[in-house]
Amino acid sequence: MPTYDYHCEENSRTISVQHSMKEKISSWGELCQRAGVEPGKTATSASVERIISGGIALPIASAAPALPMSGGCCGAPSGCGHHH
């Protein structure tokens, strides 16, 4: 299961939890319960936001090679006829 970081603006805390990609956590209470931590003085209804992490980035060099653009669009000498 992937690990996600959630941030609570109300208390400036960030907590990491594991859950499926389909699951969504939207409140401090849900987050604390899932992480097994006490909510403390923060209202359990306080909203949390998932922090977007970098994940796995592929190097630019691994991208598909560019098509030759000699003559017209899509590499065809007289163009492909689909673009103006």
ChimeraX attribute file (.defattr): number of C-alpha atoms within 10 A of each C-alpha:
attribute: neighborCount
match mode: 1-to-1
recipient: residues
	/A:1	8
	/A:2	8
	/A:3	11
	/A:4	17
	/A:5	16
	/A:6	22
	/A:7	18
	/A:8	19
	/A:9	13
	/A:10	12
	/A:11	13
	/A:12	7
	/A:13	11
	/A:14	15
	/A:15	17
	/A:16	16
	/A:17	16
	/A:18	13
	/A:19	14
	/A:20	10
	/A:21	10
	/A:22	5
	/A:23	8
	/A:24	12
	/A:25	17
	/A:26	16
	/A:27	17
	/A:28	26
	/A:29	21
	/A:30	18
	/A:31	26
	/A:32	17
	/A:33	12
	/A:34	14
	/A:35	13
	/A:36	10
	/A:37	11
	/A:38	12
	/A:39	14
	/A:40	10
	/A:41	7
	/A:42	13
	/A:43	13
	/A:44	16
	/A:45	11
	/A:46	15
	/A:47	18
	/A:48	22
	/A:49	16
	/A:50	16
	/A:51	13
	/A:52	9
	/A:53	8
	/A:54	6
	/A:55	6
	/A:56	6
	/A:57	6
	/A:58	8
	/A:59	7
	/A:60	7
	/A:61	7
	/A:62	7
	/A:63	8
	/A:64	7
	/A:65	7
	/A:66	7
	/A:67	10
	/A:68	11
	/A:69	12
	/A:70	12
	/A:71	11
	/A:72	14
	/A:73	17
	/A:74	16
	/A:75	14
	/A:76	14
	/A:77	11
	/A:78	11
	/A:79	15
	/A:80	12
	/A:81	10
	/A:82	7
	/A:83	8
	/A:84	6
